[in-house]
Amino acid sequence: MPLALLRRSPRGAGPAGADPPDTGPRSSGVPPIRETDLDRILKLIPSELLLLYTAVAPTIADVTWRHFGLFLLGAGSALAPLILYLDGRSTGQPAPWPQYIVRTLTFIACALAIAWPFAGGAAPELQWLRSFAVLAIPLVGALLLRERAPEGPA
């Protein structure tokens, strides 16, 4: 839909100075959809960064610079909160500060599970811990960031 159709005309631009009828998306009478736990979990997974990291991770062994894997991990860890900030700024709905921490930790856990950037490889007995972290961090983060129901008079 063209943006021009979504913009409201200036106040008083209708006939005889009256406000034009609101034809925007909010006037359809449809109530807003409630956010589910799954929606909250998916918001905490920085999929745009993980796709990029997954595409670049196979080249870690081919690059001659031995700190390339750590550089990718650090760059992704810095980009996770930056992308969230820019998204909140563009939509006018800034994210709560704990969401920055959870998204960054989720990226780190997923990146370590995709490709271990440290020399010598990971100990086999710790691989289950990385896999567990990929599942646990977004789940626990979504539970901690859940909006509390307003308490009414008892």
Backbone hydrogen bonds, N-H to C=O, Kabsch-Sander energy under -0.5 kcal/mol:
donor,donor_aa,acceptor,acceptor_aa,energy
5,L,2,P,-1.1
6,L,2,P,-0.6
6,L,3,L,-1.0
7,R,3,L,-1.2
13,A,10,P,-1.7
14,G,18,A,-1.2
17,G,14,G,-1.4
18,A,15,P,-2.0
23,T,21,P,-0.7
27,S,24,G,-1.3
28,S,25,P,-0.8
29,G,26,R,-0.6
40,R,36,T,-1.9
41,I,37,D,-2.3
42,L,38,L,-2.6
43,K,39,D,-1.8
44,L,40,R,-0.9
44,L,41,I,-0.8
45,I,42,L,-1.1
47,S,45,I,-2.4
49,L,46,P,-0.6
50,L,46,P,-2.2
51,L,47,S,-2.4
52,L,48,E,-1.2
53,Y,49,L,-3.0
54,T,50,L,-2.6
55,A,51,L,-1.8
56,V,52,L,-1.9
57,A,53,Y,-2.6
59,T,56,V,-2.0
60,I,57,A,-1.8
62,D,59,T,-0.5
63,V,59,T,-1.6
66,R,64,T,-0.5
68,F,65,W,-1.5
71,F,67,H,-2.4
72,L,68,F,-2.5
73,L,69,G,-2.3
74,G,70,L,-2.8
75,A,71,F,-3.0
76,G,72,L,-2.6
77,S,73,L,-2.1
78,A,74,G,-1.8
79,L,75,A,-2.3
80,A,76,G,-1.9
82,L,78,A,-1.1
83,I,79,L,-3.0
84,L,80,A,-1.6
85,Y,81,P,-2.5
86,L,82,L,-2.6
87,D,83,I,-2.4
88,G,84,L,-2.4
89,R,85,Y,-2.3
90,S,86,L,-2.2
91,T,87,D,-1.8
92,G,88,G,-1.2
93,Q,88,G,-1.1
99,Q,96,P,-1.5
100,Y,96,P,-0.7
100,Y,97,W,-0.9
101,I,97,W,-1.2
102,V,98,P,-2.4
103,R,99,Q,-2.4
104,T,100,Y,-1.8
105,L,101,I,-2.6
106,T,102,V,-2.5
107,F,103,R,-2.2
108,I,104,T,-2.4
109,A,105,L,-2.6
110,C,106,T,-2.5
111,A,107,F,-3.0
112,L,108,I,-2.4
113,A,109,A,-1.5
114,I,110,C,-1.9
115,A,111,A,-2.6
121,G,118,F,-1.2
126,L,123,A,-2.1
127,Q,124,P,-1.0
130,R,126,L,-1.5
131,S,127,Q,-2.0
132,F,128,W,-2.5
133,A,129,L,-2.3
134,V,130,R,-1.7
135,L,131,S,-1.2
136,A,132,F,-3.1
137,I,133,A,-2.2
139,L,135,L,-1.2
140,V,136,A,-3.1
141,G,137,I,-2.4
142,A,138,P,-2.5
143,L,139,L,-1.9
144,L,140,V,-2.5
145,L,141,G,-2.2
146,R,143,L,-0.6
152,G,150,P,-0.6
